Amino acid sequence: MNTTLLYVNGKRIWLKAEYQPIIHLPENRIFRYETLARFYTSNGELIPTQLMIEEIEACGLISQVTDFIFDLVCRLIYCKKTLSISFNLSPLIFNNIDYLDKLHQICLLYEVNPSNIEIELSEKITQKQLMEGATFLKKAKAYGFMISLDDFGAGCLKTDSLSLFNFDTIKIDRSIVNGIGADPSKLERMQKLLHVLIPLGVNIICEGVEKAADLNQLKRYLPIFIQGYIFYRPLTLNQLKLLENF
């Protein structure tokens, strides 16, 4: 169920899903899981995710990967209706209304509420693409899906344009978060960003939190959400089922 075989440019690649818990502060409870794609050679060696995704996008297999991940998301929520799970949507699929319709049909098939699913858009998606994808975003929200902007701060999307797109969640990139407990200049940048994001009323997730000093700084801005090894490493399917008791 949790693994599938891909053929990428003549290579046998195993695709496996893992699940990264996202923690709500100050309650220290799991708020959501992000589904992560992991790729392995036929010998079991882990392949860097970004390199593999770029190759898969180049050879036209990204829809196949997304189909597999989304099916897993729906199966998990079917097993436990209270789960909230996100998955990443490639810029190559964004604005494909037919594909969005298919995702909604899969939800209906599994009797899963789309409001339990968040579509993560990478900041590799440009502001121009987001403007052109306004119909896609509106229809996704009408279906009930939540929309997240991933890796914010690592790309070129400006803070003053965020309110145009009605995101439910904005995830601050690890490059901004890491080191704020020790570097005053990084902390200042982070504070300025939070002061812009908080009035938007979105869920704010800080990625890559691994140090207690960084976490202590983030606790000043409650409620906030944390994704990082300081709480959990990505879970296998069995670990997720054990943690969620199903």
Protein Blocks (a to p, Z undefined) as FASTA:
>chain_A
ZZccddeehiacddddddddddddfklpafbdcdddddddfkopacdfklmmmmmmmnop
mmmmmmmmmmmmmmmmmmmmkbccdddddfklgoplklmmmmmmmmmmnopafklpccdd
dfkbcfklmmmmmmmmmmmmmnopacddehihjambdfklmmmnopabdcddfklmnopl
mmmklmmmmmmmmmmmmmnopacddehiabfklmmmmmmmccdddddfkloccddfklmm
mmnoZZ
